[in-house]
Amino acid sequence: MTKRSWLTGSPAAAVILPIIGLAAAIALWWLATVVFSIQPYLLPTPWDVVVKFFDQPGALLSETGTSLLETIEGFLLAIVIGVPIALLIVRSVVLERLVYPLLLMVNSIPKVAIAPLLVVWMGFGQWPKIVMVLLMCFFPIVISTAQGMKSTPTELVELMRSLNATRAQEFFKLRLRYAMPQIFTGFKVAISLAVIGAVIGEFVGATKGLGYVIQQSGASADTTLAFAAIMLLSVMSIVLFYGLVLLEHLLLPWAQEKR
Amino acid sequence: MIRLDGVGQVFDGREGRVTALEKIDLHVRGGEFVTLIGRSGCGKSTLLRLIAGLLPPTSGSVQVAEEPVTGPRRDVSFMFQRPALLPWRSVLSNVMLPVEIDKGSDRGKAAYRDRAHQLLELVGLQGFERRLPHELSGGMQQRVSLCRSLIRDPQVMLMDEPFSALDALTRTELSEELQRIKMELATTIVFVTHSIEEAVVLADRVVVLTPRPGRMREVVDIDIPRPRSLAQNAYVTEVAKISARLHALLSEKDSEDRR
């Protein structure tokens, strides 16, 4: 092996490299709009988008807040419902066989198709959006939790048995703890899907949120506004994702070394 | 201390019944060091699990300290081939696990903590108390595991090839440490191995098992003075002689080798 270079080794590079990548992409986008002299209603320049945002930062941030709240609420709800279901599935083969195909079926439904139904059932408030987020997040959380709970090494289970541990001790002191890194993997997949869920929810029967802004700007051919909203959505996704990564580092320092 | 009478073990496998052990009569005196040796699949690990109470025997009786074994006992500890440490716990907290699991302990927690520090010092791990397992080498991890199995001053230690995954040097060191600890604490030890040399160096008596079904082929007394070493020692010829005999017994050339 060659020695680790600055690019792979240093923590500063871990922060700087993604920024360089992002900057390059934005530069390329800018270049394309200039070189091919693309009309702003087709593709605005990055600068247009920034200006658009600063035209009405308060309003756009408040829409972002709406979407963020729906995303987090739906995500938390998915954890509260998904994790216990996964734990039950792992405990009983009968339940697993009973419930698994159902979960698969629900997951395979194109979520866009049921968005209008959710509005019919739950009205125009935030609930259909939260439920949409829940539907998007639910599956990866259940799968990864169930997988994690099954991954306990046999020698550790035997160790707990040899120490006369109760079932509760075996569960809390071993199985659940051991599953945490995999559960977090599920969370990280789910959080990106959660943002998508919120936008889908806001496309139908909404009066606020970034999804609603995109929808409206499409109707009025305000492409720049749509881009501003999309940018805010990506920033939100990235912040949420790295927030989880940070939480994982803090809560599970022992799991880092395994990668 | 340990008494097995007519013990047999039959497993219901996918391809019918497999007799793992048959007609095992073994009596281990208090403070004795017995090694079990045999080819892989001869049921030596199974035998250890029967004594540990991790597995009920199909036939015959298992007694520890004049009492029939019905489950894992507090005064019997089990050490595995792999260190089996909980990756999120510090070295000290891993050593304390048995005390934490079984709250009805005979001493206060502080006393056990002192004992844990003592044991870690005994195996040369002072200063590593707060490290996580992944920060240690394989040999150090197995030393932690050894401390864990000693924390409650067991009367009986059952060891399932505990040194087999270690490099030769660490193995030599640990087998010396184990003999020292054993002489100090007068613990009864049953030690499973597939290394002839290890069996000879450690044991007061070596039990040779035949494979499929596991039967007791022969019990060999070793009266070479201690401490013995896997490295240089004054009794090379004796060790070599007994090793050769065990080798012959294990190679299954039936009765003419017996004597």
Boltz contact constraints between the chains, C-beta under 6 A:
constraints:
  - contact:
      token1: [A, 155]
      token2: [B, 80]
      max_distance: 6.0
  - contact:
      token1: [A, 155]
      token2: [B, 82]
      max_distance: 6.0
  - contact:
      token1: [A, 155]
      token2: [B, 84]
      max_distance: 6.0
  - contact:
      token1: [A, 156]
      token2: [B, 84]
      max_distance: 6.0
  - contact:
      token1: [A, 159]
      token2: [B, 84]
      max_distance: 6.0
  - contact:
      token1: [A, 161]
      token2: [B, 54]
      max_distance: 6.0
  - contact:
      token1: [A, 162]
      token2: [B, 52]
      max_distance: 6.0
  - contact:
      token1: [A, 162]
      token2: [B, 72]
      max_distance: 6.0
  - contact:
      token1: [A, 162]
      token2: [B, 78]
      max_distance: 6.0
  - contact:
      token1: [A, 163]
      token2: [B, 98]
      max_distance: 6.0
  - contact:
      token1: [A, 163]
      token2: [B, 101]
      max_distance: 6.0
  - contact:
      token1: [A, 164]
      token2: [B, 72]
      max_distance: 6.0
  - contact:
      token1: [A, 164]
      token2: [B, 102]
      max_distance: 6.0
  - contact:
      token1: [A, 165]
      token2: [B, 101]
      max_distance: 6.0
  - contact:
      token1: [A, 169]
      token2: [B, 101]
      max_distance: 6.0
  - contact:
      token1: [A, 177]
      token2: [B, 88]
      max_distance: 6.0
  - contact:
      token1: [A, 254]
      token2: [B, 87]
      max_distance: 6.0
  - contact:
      token1: [A, 254]
      token2: [B, 88]
      max_distance: 6.0
  - contact:
      token1: [A, 254]
      token2: [B, 132]
      max_distance: 6.0
  - contact:
      token1: [A, 257]
      token2: [B, 134]
      max_distance: 6.0
